[in-house]
Amino acid sequence: MLTKRIIACLDVDAGRVVKGVQFSSLRDAGDPAELALTHGLAGADEVVLLDISATYEHRSTLLDVVRRTARQLFIPFTVGGGIRSLDDAAAVFDAGADKVTVNSAALADPALITRIAHRYGSQAVIVAIDALRVSNGNRSGISFGVKATGGRHSTGRDAVEWANEAEKHGAGEIMLTSIDRDGTRSGFDCELTSAVVNTVNIPVIASGGAGAAEHFVEVFREGRADAALAASIFHLGVTPIGALKQDLVAAGIPMRWPC
């Protein structure tokens, strides 16, 4: 089993880190730069900052927040939200990001993935997919629909098919969030995660539902995720990153240093 990554996520609204349940009922969780430093020192392998209202408010990413946060980090830093063009991506990279994540804009124009990948390399482009379970009516099984604009709008796309298409356009990673599990602390959606992992040949980051160490063990073993992302359990100290890594190593899951 390849080494797995633990990623701390900062959902930012109006310059502050917020956390909610299933993309709603947001509450304040702190300052992004301070939390990024805390998570980095605690052993996070990477930090992701998502300006969650940028797309809905039709504006670019808050670059001053990106700059302040980047100055505190010594680990890979990914930024998303409001990136609609190559110029938007360039501005975020110039502000200190190592990678960018695109979501709604890539759904509208998949070639955006290719343009960013051509300039900065596929390793610097993550496609974020917000997925929701969809009933198939009289057909057996469950499918996963893709939502855009912070989970507000249905796209009619299938999450597994879109992940495959995103890879073909040059995505270097998939950040896969289960809207059903987001903020619930009930565990990652391993069925969703494994469905995407089995389709693509690039790393998949599982997101949505982290609540305890056993949830990470499950998503690495059953979901076969390459990385797992969490937010509130790290911000609130429910599951310290260092202790989590020790539990994962004890369970036979290989971790990046430090643990």
C-alpha positions in Angstrom: 0.0 0.0 0.0 1.4 3.4 -1.0 1.9 6.1 1.6 -1.3 8.0 2.4 -1.9 11.7 3.0 -3.9 13.6 5.6 -5.2 16.9 4.3 -6.6 19.7 6.4 -9.3 21.8 4.7 -10.1 25.5 5.3 -13.5 26.4 4.0 -13.4 30.2 3.9 -16.3 32.7 3.8 -15.7 36.4 4.0 -12.1 35.8 5.1 -13.0 33.5 8.0 -12.9 29.7 8.2 -16.4 28.3 8.5 -17.8 24.8 8.9 -21.3 23.5 8.4 -23.3 20.4 7.7 -24.1 19.3 4.1 -22.9 22.7 2.8 -25.2 24.7 5.0 -25.7 26.1 8.6 -22.2 27.6 8.5 -20.5 28.7 11.7 -17.2 30.5 12.4 -14.2 28.3 13.0 -11.3 30.8 13.1 -8.6 32.6 11.1 -7.3 30.8 8.0 -3.7 31.7 8.4 -3.7 30.8 12.1 -5.4 27.5 11.5 -3.1 26.6 8.6 -0.1 27.1 10.8 -1.6 25.0 13.5 -2.4 22.2 11.2 1.0 22.3 9.5 2.8 22.1 12.8 0.4 19.3 13.9 1.5 17.1 11.0 -0.9 17.7 8.1 0.6 16.6 4.8 -1.2 19.4 2.9 -3.6 22.2 3.4 -6.5 23.1 1.1 -8.2 26.5 1.2 -11.5 26.8 -0.5 -13.1 30.3 -0.9 -16.6 28.7 -0.8 -18.7 31.7 -1.7 -16.5 33.1 -4.6 -18.3 31.2 -7.4 -21.8 32.0 -6.0 -20.9 35.7 -5.6 -19.3 35.8 -9.1 -16.0 37.1 -7.8 -12.3 36.0 -7.8 -10.6 34.3 -5.0 -9.7 36.5 -2.0 -6.0 36.8 -2.8 -5.0 38.6 0.4 -6.3 35.6 2.4 -4.3 33.3 0.2 -1.1 35.3 0.7 -1.5 35.5 4.5 -2.1 31.8 4.7 0.7 30.8 2.3 3.2 32.7 4.4 2.5 30.4 7.3 2.9 27.1 5.5 5.9 24.8 4.8 3.8 22.0 3.2 1.9 21.9 -0.1 -0.9 24.4 -0.3 -4.0 24.1 -2.6 -6.5 26.9 -3.2 -9.9 26.8 -4.9 -13.0 28.9 -5.3 -13.5 31.6 -8.0 -11.0 30.2 -10.4 -12.7 30.7 -13.8 -9.7 31.3 -16.1 -6.0 30.7 -16.6 -5.4 34.3 -15.4 -7.3 33.5 -12.2 -5.2 30.4 -11.6 -2.0 32.4 -12.3 -3.0 35.0 -9.7 -3.6 32.3 -7.1 -0.2 30.6 -7.9 1.5 34.0 -7.6 -0.1 34.5 -4.2 1.6 31.4 -2.9 -0.5 28.3 -3.9 1.2 25.1 -5.0 -1.9 23.7 -6.6 -5.3 25.0 -7.6 -8.7 23.2 -7.5 -11.4 23.9 -10.0 -15.0 22.8 -9.8 -17.9 24.8 -11.4 -15.8 26.5 -14.0 -14.4 23.2 -15.1 -17.9 21.7 -15.4 -18.8 24.7 -17.7 -15.6 24.5 -19.6 -13.5 21.3 -19.2 -10.8 22.8 -21.4 -9.9 25.1 -18.5 -8.4 22.0 -16.9 -6.2 21.5 -19.9 -5.1 25.1 -20.1 -4.0 25.2 -16.5 -2.3 21.8 -16.8 -0.4 22.9 -19.9 1.1 25.9 -18.1 1.7 24.5 -14.6 1.6 20.8 -15.0 -1.1 18.3 -14.2 0.2 17.8 -10.7 -0.9 21.4 -10.0 -4.5 20.9 -11.1 -7.1 19.3 -8.8 -10.7 18.9 -10.0 -13.1 19.1 -7.1 -16.3 17.0 -7.4 -19.2 17.6 -5.1 -21.3 14.4 -5.3 -24.8 13.5 -4.1 -26.4 10.1 -4.0 -29.2 9.8 -6.5 -31.9 7.2 -6.6 -32.2 5.2 -9.8 -35.9 4.7 -9.4 -36.9 1.2 -10.4 -33.3 0.4 -11.5 -31.1 -1.3 -9.0 -28.2 0.4 -7.3 -27.3 4.0 -6.5 -25.6 6.6 -8.7 -23.8 9.8 -7.7 -24.8 13.1 -9.3 -22.6 16.2 -9.5 -23.5 19.5 -8.0 -22.1 22.9 -8.9 -21.9 26.3 -7.3 -21.1 25.1 -3.8 -23.7 22.3 -4.0 -26.5 24.7 -5.0 -27.1 23.5 -8.5 -27.6 20.1 -10.1 -25.6 19.5 -13.3 -27.1 16.3 -14.7 -23.6 14.7 -14.7 -22.6 11.5 -13.1 -19.7 11.8 -10.7 -17.8 8.8 -11.8 -18.1 9.7 -15.5 -17.0 13.3 -14.8 -14.0 12.2 -12.9 -12.9 10.1 -15.8 -13.5 13.0 -18.2 -11.6 15.4 -15.9 -8.6 13.1 -16.0 -8.6 13.0 -19.8 -8.6 16.8 -19.8 -5.4 16.9 -17.7 -6.4 16.8 -14.0 -3.7 15.5 -11.7 -6.0 14.7 -8.8 -9.6 14.4 -7.9 -11.0 15.9 -4.7 -14.2 14.0 -4.1 -16.7 15.3 -1.6 -19.8 13.5 -0.5 -22.4 16.1 0.1 -24.5 13.5 2.0 -21.7 12.9 4.5 -20.3 16.5 4.7 -20.1 17.7 8.3 -21.9 14.6 9.7 -18.9 12.9 11.2 -20.6 9.6 10.2 -17.7 8.3 8.0 -16.6 8.8 4.5 -18.7 7.4 1.6 -16.5 4.5 0.7 -18.8 3.3 -2.0 -18.5 6.7 -3.8 -14.8 6.8 -3.3 -14.0 3.3 -4.5 -16.3 3.9 -7.6 -14.1 6.8 -8.6 -10.8 5.2 -7.7 -11.7 2.2 -9.8 -12.3 4.5 -12.8 -9.3 6.9 -12.8 -5.5 6.5 -12.8 -4.8 9.6 -10.8 -4.9 10.2 -7.0 -8.3 10.6 -5.3 -8.8 12.7 -2.2 -11.8 11.6 -0.1 -13.8 14.3 1.6 -16.9 14.5 3.7 -17.9 12.6 6.8 -14.6 12.3 8.8 -15.3 11.9 12.5 -12.8 9.4 14.0 -9.7 7.5 13.1 -11.6 4.4 12.1 -13.3 6.4 9.3 -9.9 7.1 7.8 -8.9 3.5 8.1 -12.1 2.5 6.2 -11.6 5.0 3.4 -8.0 4.0 2.9 -8.8 0.3 2.9 -12.3 0.0 1.5 -12.5 3.2 -0.4 -8.8 2.9 -1.6 -8.4 6.7 -1.4 -4.9 8.1 -1.8 -5.6 10.9 0.6 -8.3 11.9 3.1 -9.4 15.4 3.9 -11.1 16.7 7.0 -12.0 20.1 8.5 -14.0 20.5 11.7 -12.5 17.6 13.6 -9.1 19.2 13.1 -10.2 22.8 13.7 -12.0 21.8 16.9 -9.3 19.4 18.2 -11.8 16.4 18.1 -9.2 14.3 16.3 -5.7 15.7 16.5 -3.7 15.0 13.4 -0.7 13.6 15.2 -2.8 11.1 17.2 -4.7 10.2 14.0 -1.5 9.4 12.2 -0.3 7.2 15.0 -3.6 5.3 15.0 -3.4 4.8 11.3 0.2 3.5 11.5 -1.0 1.1 14.2 -3.7 -0.1 11.9 -1.2 -0.8 9.1 -1.8 2.3 7.0 1.5 3.8 5.8 1.7 7.5 6.7 3.9 10.4 5.5 6.2 11.8 8.2 5.6 13.2 10.8 3.4 10.8 12.6 
